[in-house]
């Protein structure tokens, strides 16, 4: 196999927006017309810092429409990208650059459930809030996923799908039973444990590189009747923060029960807190969480725990009053970075704390936060699945940490601001061996060079993924700026 990076058609080959539009229309694919309200809606990016112009926007309603769209893009030499919820931090639904044929999938948002197989069938444009609402209200079912209701299921599941149920139940991708996929050559195939298992392996952790999922079939669990939402204001200062981080690490790594799901965060500059969800009663939570409280610096304050139903918990952590979203959603003007970490103790914990107090707490011209999620540990369902079972590369990591800063939507994001989060990540990495950290693709940092992004997102699985790319999409029809590159023979 010879690796041929994406290249434009020769100069004598010319196409216009109308050429692509006509190809789609001839195939019966609905298309947004530039200048209309639907084009403006579908062409809107979540991250206002990264606005790109597609060459055309197809609006598939069926698997056949996806198939025809891919064929048009391939035949005309146009890169093809799928946009599900459109929540990509790096605008990868647009390809991370101008000029793609974008498939806006959010009209394909149906969710059904078959009790005999225990499988939910979910179309690729459904958003998490809609999926959780339909499964809960119509069927009393659920699966593990993230907290943002506007996130599309496809991007979320393809690269992990971490949330407040993951320590208990695993990642969203761990619920994938099988998928229907449109490949770069236009064929439609099934991927399951018995049919194209190599493709399923790639889909479950890095799947945006190999095709467009046209249908998800997901296992589910009975939505719990009650959960406990809990919080702890930590009250740390410079002299207590490292000890606090190390107490959390000892608890998470060794004894934290599977039923406990939580993160440490700071949304209010200098006021770190714990927020979480427990599978059980408030009394059971206090019993299981007390070992951590006993070892934390004695500056904490426990807020009154709340008993919630499953859907109430989904809403509570969404920051919205309802989550049944089908179209649209908020936009933000932001930059984000991530780290996946085997640990944060000793020198690395001190480096985190020093940067937090010396730099972060002095940033006053924009809003920022961090979230340190408890990902692994002895009892984590994520870690119980073998590292090689899926292409998700971070099962050996204890934490996922997200760093996020934003300006008002009306402001221009200044280039000088990148140094803040870049510096925080570099400060934490400098004392860690390379294998002890990575990055989470769902918190994509578009400023990473492609080769660095591949290594940080996919780690030891990268060579196998590059072979899969060479097999399923050697000419990079499904190219985006941090996509997996095909293997070179």
C-alpha positions in Angstrom: 0.0 0.0 0.0 1.4 3.4 -1.0 0.4 6.3 1.1 -0.9 9.2 -1.1 -1.8 12.2 1.1 -4.9 14.1 0.0 -4.2 16.3 -3.0 -6.5 18.6 -5.1 -7.6 17.6 -8.5 -5.4 18.7 -11.4 -5.9 22.3 -12.6 -7.8 21.2 -15.7 -10.5 19.6 -13.4 -12.9 22.3 -12.3 -16.0 22.0 -10.3 -18.3 24.6 -8.8 -20.7 24.6 -5.9 -23.5 24.0 -8.5 -21.6 20.9 -9.8 -21.7 19.2 -6.4 -25.2 20.3 -5.7 -26.4 18.9 -9.0 -24.7 15.6 -8.3 -26.5 15.4 -5.0 -29.8 16.4 -6.4 -29.5 13.9 -9.3 -29.0 11.2 -6.7 -32.1 12.4 -4.7 -30.1 13.8 -1.7 -31.6 16.9 0.0 -29.3 19.9 -0.1 -29.1 23.1 1.7 -29.1 26.2 -0.6 -26.6 28.9 0.3 -28.3 32.0 1.6 -31.2 30.2 3.2 -32.0 29.9 6.9 -31.4 26.2 6.9 -28.0 26.7 5.3 -27.1 29.2 8.0 -28.3 26.8 10.7 -26.6 23.7 9.4 -23.4 25.7 8.5 -23.1 27.1 12.0 -20.1 25.9 14.1 -20.3 25.3 17.9 -16.8 26.9 18.3 -17.1 30.5 17.0 -13.3 30.6 16.9 -13.2 28.0 14.1 -15.6 29.0 11.3 -15.3 27.1 8.0 -17.2 27.3 4.7 -18.3 24.0 3.2 -18.4 23.6 -0.6 -21.8 22.1 -0.1 -24.1 20.8 2.7 -26.0 17.6 2.1 -28.8 16.7 4.4 -29.3 13.0 4.3 -32.5 11.4 5.5 -31.5 7.8 4.8 -28.5 5.5 4.6 -28.9 5.6 0.8 -28.6 9.4 0.9 -25.3 9.1 2.9 -24.1 6.6 0.3 -24.9 8.8 -2.6 -23.3 11.8 -0.9 -20.1 9.9 -0.4 -20.1 8.8 -4.0 -20.5 12.4 -5.2 -17.7 13.6 -3.0 -15.3 10.9 -4.0 -16.1 11.2 -7.7 -15.6 15.0 -7.7 -12.5 14.9 -5.6 -14.0 16.6 -2.6 -13.3 15.7 1.0 -16.3 14.4 2.9 -17.1 14.9 6.5 -20.1 14.1 8.7 -21.6 16.5 11.2 -23.8 14.9 13.9 -24.5 17.3 16.7 -21.9 19.7 15.4 -20.4 20.0 18.9 -16.8 19.3 17.8 -14.3 21.5 19.7 -12.2 21.7 16.5 -15.1 22.0 14.0 -14.2 18.6 12.6 -17.8 18.2 11.3 -16.5 20.7 8.7 -13.2 18.9 8.4 -11.3 21.5 10.3 -10.9 23.6 7.1 -12.8 25.1 4.2 -14.0 23.3 1.2 -15.5 20.0 2.3 -18.7 18.3 1.4 -20.4 18.3 4.7 -23.2 15.8 5.6 -25.5 17.4 8.1 -27.0 14.3 9.8 -29.3 15.8 12.5 -32.4 15.1 10.5 -31.6 11.4 11.2 -32.3 11.4 14.9 -34.8 8.5 15.5 -34.3 6.3 18.5 -36.1 2.9 19.0 -35.6 0.0 21.4 -36.2 -3.8 21.0 -36.8 -5.6 24.3 -36.0 -9.0 22.8 -32.5 -8.1 21.9 -32.0 -5.3 24.5 -30.7 -3.1 21.8 -31.5 0.5 21.0 -31.2 1.4 17.4 -30.1 5.0 17.0 -29.7 7.1 13.9 -26.3 9.0 13.5 -27.6 12.5 14.0 -29.4 12.0 17.3 -28.1 14.2 20.1 -27.4 12.8 23.6 -30.2 14.7 25.3 -32.7 13.4 22.8 -31.4 9.8 23.0 -31.5 9.8 26.8 -35.0 11.3 26.9 -36.5 8.8 24.4 -34.9 5.8 26.0 -35.9 6.8 29.5 -39.5 8.0 28.8 -40.6 5.4 26.3 -38.6 2.4 27.4 -37.2 3.0 30.9 -33.7 2.3 29.5 -30.3 4.0 29.5 -26.7 3.7 28.5 -23.6 5.5 29.7 -22.8 8.8 28.0 -21.7 12.4 28.6 -23.5 15.4 30.0 -23.9 17.9 27.2 -27.4 17.4 25.6 -26.4 18.9 22.2 -23.5 16.5 21.5 -24.3 14.2 18.6 -24.1 10.5 19.4 -21.7 9.7 16.5 -18.8 11.9 17.4 -19.2 11.2 21.1 -19.3 7.4 20.7 -16.7 7.2 18.0 -13.9 8.5 20.2 -14.9 7.4 23.7 -18.0 8.8 25.3 -17.1 9.5 28.9 -19.6 10.7 31.5 -20.9 10.5 35.0 -21.9 6.9 34.6 -18.6 5.7 33.1 -16.9 4.5 36.3 -20.0 2.4 37.0 -20.9 1.3 33.5 -18.1 2.1 31.1 -17.7 4.4 28.1 -20.5 5.0 25.5 -18.5 3.0 23.0 -18.5 0.0 25.3 -22.3 -0.2 24.6 -21.9 -0.6 20.9 -23.2 -3.9 19.7 -23.0 -3.3 15.9 -23.1 -0.6 13.3 -24.1 0.1 9.7 -21.3 2.0 8.0 -20.9 3.7 4.6 -17.4 3.3 3.4 -15.2 5.5 1.2 -15.9 3.4 -1.9 -19.7 3.9 -1.4 -20.5 0.5 -0.1 -22.7 -0.1 2.9 -21.4 -2.8 5.3 -22.2 -4.1 8.8 -19.6 -4.2 11.5 -20.0 -6.5 14.5 -18.2 -9.2 16.5 -18.7 -11.6 13.6 -18.8 -9.3 10.5 -15.9 -7.0 9.8 -14.7 -7.1 13.4 -11.6 -5.1 12.5 -13.8 -2.3 11.4 -15.8 -2.5 14.6 -12.6 -2.4 16.6 -11.6 0.8 14.8 -15.1 2.4 15.1 -14.9 1.9 18.9 -12.4 4.6 19.6 -11.3 6.3 16.4 -14.2 5.6 14.0 -14.5 8.9 12.2 -11.5 7.9 10.1 -13.0 4.8 8.4 -16.5 5.6 7.3 -19.8 7.2 8.2 -21.9 5.3 10.7 -25.5 5.2 9.4 -27.0 3.3 12.3 -25.9 2.5 15.8 -27.2 -0.6 17.7 -26.4 -0.1 21.4 -26.9 -2.3 24.4 -28.7 -0.7 27.4 -29.4 -1.1 31.0 -32.5 -0.5 33.1 -32.5 3.2 34.1 -32.0 3.3 37.9 -35.0 4.5 39.9 -32.9 6.7 42.0 -29.4 8.2 42.1 -27.6 10.5 44.5 -26.2 13.8 43.2 -23.4 15.0 45.5 -21.0 17.8 45.9 -18.1 18.9 48.1 -16.6 22.4 48.3 -12.9 21.6 49.0 -11.7 25.0 50.3 -8.0 24.2 49.3 -5.2 26.7 49.4 -1.6 26.5 48.2 -0.5 24.6 51.3 -3.2 22.0 51.2 -3.9 21.4 47.5 -1.2 18.8 46.8 -2.2 16.8 49.8 -5.8 16.9 48.6 -4.9 15.7 45.1 -2.9 12.9 46.5 -5.7 11.8 48.8 -8.1 11.7 45.9 -5.6 9.7 43.9 -5.1 7.1 46.6 -8.9 6.7 47.0 -9.6 6.5 43.2 -6.8 4.2 42.4 -7.3 1.7 45.2 -10.7 1.7 47.0 -13.3 3.9 45.2 -16.4 1.7 44.7 -17.7 1.3 41.2 -21.0 3.1 42.2 -19.1 6.3 42.8 -18.7 8.6 39.8 -17.2 12.1 40.2 -14.9 14.8 39.1 -12.9 17.6 40.7 -13.4 20.9 39.0 -13.1 24.7 39.4 -15.7 26.9 37.6 -15.3 29.8 40.0 -11.6 30.7 40.1 -10.0 29.5 43.3 -12.9 27.5 44.5 -12.2 23.8 43.6 -15.0 21.4 44.2 -16.1 17.8 43.8 -19.3 17.0 41.8 -20.6 13.6 41.2 -23.3 10.9 40.9 -23.7 7.8 43.0 -25.7 4.7 42.2 -27.5 4.3 45.4 -29.0 6.2 48.3 -27.5 9.3 50.1 -26.7 7.1 53.1 -24.9 4.5 51.0 -23.0 7.3 49.2 -21.8 8.7 52.5 -20.7 5.3 53.6 -18.7 4.7 50.4 -17.3 8.3 50.2 -16.4 8.7 53.8 -12.9 7.1 53.4 -12.0 9.9 51.0 -13.5 12.6 53.3 -11.4 11.2 56.1 -8.2 11.8 54.3 -8.9 15.2 52.6 -7.7 18.4 54.1 -10.3 19.4 56.8 -11.4 22.5 54.9 -14.2 20.8 52.9 -17.9 21.4 53.2 -20.3 18.7 52.0 -23.5 20.0 50.3 -26.7 18.2 50.9 -27.0 15.3 48.5 -30.0 15.1 46.3 -32.0 12.0 45.3 -32.8 12.1 41.5 -34.3 9.9 38.9 -32.1 9.0 35.9 -33.5 11.7 33.7 -33.4 14.3 36.5 -29.7 13.5 36.9 -29.1 13.9 33.1 -30.9 17.3 33.3 -29.1 18.4 36.5 -25.7 17.9 34.9 -26.6 19.4 31.6 -26.9 23.0 32.8 -30.2 23.3 31.0 -33.8 22.9 32.1 -34.6 20.3 29.4 -32.4 18.1 27.3 -34.6 16.8 24.5 -32.7 18.6 21.7 -33.0 17.7 18.1 -31.7 20.8 16.2 -29.6 23.8 17.1 -27.7 24.5 20.3 -25.5 27.2 21.9 -22.3 28.5 20.4 -19.2 29.5 22.3 -15.9 31.3 21.5 -13.3 29.1 23.1 -10.1 27.1 23.2 -9.7 23.8 25.0 -7.0 21.2 25.8 -6.9 17.8 27.5 -4.7 15.3 29.2 -5.3 11.7 30.0 -3.1 10.8 33.0 -2.0 7.7 34.8 -1.6 9.9 37.9 -1.2 13.3 39.3 1.0 13.2 42.4 4.3 14.4 43.7 6.1 16.8 41.3 3.3 16.7 38.7 0.7 17.6 41.3 2.9 20.4 42.6 3.4 21.7 39.1 -0.4 21.7 38.6 -1.0 23.5 41.8 1.7 26.1 41.2 0.3 27.0 37.8 -3.2 27.1 39.2 -2.3 29.6 41.9 0.4 31.6 40.1 -1.1 31.9 36.7 -4.7 30.6 36.3 -6.1 32.5 39.2 -4.7 35.7 37.8 -6.4 35.4 34.5 -9.2 38.0 34.6 -10.0 38.8 31.0 -12.0 35.6 30.2 -13.8 32.7 31.8 -12.0 29.4 32.3 -12.4 26.1 34.1 -10.8 22.7 34.4 -12.5 19.3 35.0 -10.5 16.4 36.4 -12.6 13.3 35.8 -12.1 10.0 37.7 -11.7 7.7 34.8 -9.8 4.6 35.9 -8.9 2.8 39.2 -9.2 -0.7 40.6 -13.0 -0.8 40.4 -13.6 1.3 37.2 -15.7 -0.5 34.5 -13.5 1.3 31.9 -10.4 -0.2 33.2 -11.9 -3.7 33.5 -12.0 -4.0 29.7 -8.7 -4.8 28.2 -6.6 -2.1 26.6 -6.7 -3.9 23.2 -10.4 -4.7 23.1 -11.2 -1.5 21.3 -9.2 1.3 19.6 -9.8 3.6 22.6 -6.2 4.1 23.9 -6.7 5.4 27.5 -8.0 2.5 29.6 -4.8 2.6 31.6 -5.3 6.2 32.5 -6.6 7.2 35.9 -7.8 10.7 34.9 -9.2 12.7 32.0 -8.6 16.4 32.5 -10.2 19.1 30.4 -8.9 22.7 30.3 -11.3 25.2 28.8 -11.3 29.0 28.3 -13.8 31.2 26.5 -14.5 34.8 25.6 -17.8 36.5 25.0 -19.2 35.4 21.6 -19.0 39.0 20.4 -15.3 39.2 21.0 -12.3 38.3 18.8 -10.3 35.5 20.3 -6.7 36.9 20.6 -3.8 34.8 19.5 -1.9 35.8 22.7 -4.4 33.8 24.8 -3.4 30.4 23.7 -0.3 30.5 25.9 -2.4 30.2 29.1 -3.8 26.7 28.5 -0.8 25.6 26.5 1.4 26.5 29.4 -0.7 24.7 32.0 -0.6 21.4 30.0 3.2 21.8 29.4 3.8 22.5 33.1 2.0 19.2 34.0 3.7 17.1 31.4 7.3 18.1 32.0 7.8 15.7 34.9 5.9 12.8 33.5 7.2 9.9 31.3 5.7 10.1 27.8 3.7 6.9 28.3 2.0 8.3 31.4 -0.1 10.9 29.5 -2.1 11.3 26.3 -5.0 13.4 25.0 -8.7 12.8 24.6 -10.0 13.2 21.0 -13.4 14.4 22.1 -11.7 17.5 23.6 -9.7 18.0 20.4 -7.0 20.7 20.3 -6.8 21.8 16.7 -3.5 23.5 17.3 -1.7 20.1 17.6 0.1 19.1 14.5 -1.4 16.0 12.9 1.3 13.6 13.8 1.3 14.7 17.4 -2.5 14.5 17.6 -2.5 11.0 16.2 0.0 9.8 18.8 -1.7 11.6 21.8 -5.2 10.5 20.8 -4.5 6.9 19.8 -1.2 5.9 21.5 -0.1 2.3 21.0 -3.0 1.6 18.7 -1.9 4.1 16.1 0.0 1.6 13.8 -3.0 -0.7 13.6 -5.3 2.2 12.9 -3.1 3.4 10.1 -3.3 0.0 8.6 -7.1 0.1 8.8 -7.1 3.5 7.2 -5.0 2.2 4.3 -7.4 -0.6 3.9 -10.7 1.2 4.2 -9.9 4.8 3.0 -6.4 4.9 1.3 -7.1 8.1 -0.6 -8.5 9.9 2.5 -12.0 10.6 1.2 -12.9 11.0 4.9 -10.0 13.4 5.6 -9.9 15.9 8.5 -7.0 17.9 9.7 -6.1 15.5 12.6 -7.4 12.3 11.1 -5.4 9.1 11.1 -3.1 8.9 8.1 -2.9 5.7 6.0 0.0 3.4 6.6 2.9 3.6 4.2 4.1 0.3 2.7 
